[in-house]
Amino acid sequence: MTLFGVSLPWSLPLTLVIYGVVVAAAVWIYRDARARGSRYAVVWGLSTLVFTIVPVLAYLYLHHDAGPAR
């Protein structure tokens, strides 16, 4: 791949790492919401996949006082 004529051999691995982090965050939020008994666990997980950082920040803000799920 090139960007302005410069070869970027690291772009594919970097993209895969970023997608991996996003998928891991979505799975973590889904499992945490399900452990807390949320009816919207699937919505939290899917919104994390689509909108990436905004749902993660919203979820952490809304559940910061509840502590870890058991």
N, C-alpha and C positions, 0 to 999 in steps of 0.2 A: 504494500500500500504506500502511496505517496501523499504528502501534504505539501503543496507549493513546490513540487519537484524534489522533496527530500524523502528518502526512503525511511519508513517507520516499521522496522521488523518487530518491534515490541508491542505494536498496537493490538494485535489479536490476543496475545496472552493477557495484556492489561484489561482488555474488554471482558475476557472470560473471568478474570478475578473480580472485576466490579460486579458483573452479573451474579457471580457466586455469592458475593457479600449481600447483595439485594435479596436473593432467594433465601439465604440463611436467616436474614432479618425477618423476612415474611414468615418463614416456618417458625422461628422463635416467637414472634408475636401471636401467631395462630395458636400455638401450643400453650402459651401463657394465658391467652384469653380463654381458651377452652378449660384450662385448669382452674381458672377463676369462676367458671360457670357462666361466662358471657354468652348470650344468644347470638351475638354478632361476631363470633370468632372468625368465621369464614370471610365476612366483610372486612375485618381488620387485616387478615392475611392478603386478600386480593387487592385491597387498596394500597398495601405496602408494595406489592408487585407493580402496580400501575403508577402510583404517584411517588414512590421511593421514600424520600426523607420526611415529607410532611406528616404522613400517618405515624411514622416512628416517633417523631417529636410529640405529636398529639397523644399517642398512647402512653409514652413515658410521663408526660405531664399529668394526664388524667389518673394514672395509677401510681404516682410517686409516693403517696402517703399510705398505700395499702400494704407495702412491703412485698417480699417475694411470694409467689404463689406456692401452695403446698400440694 
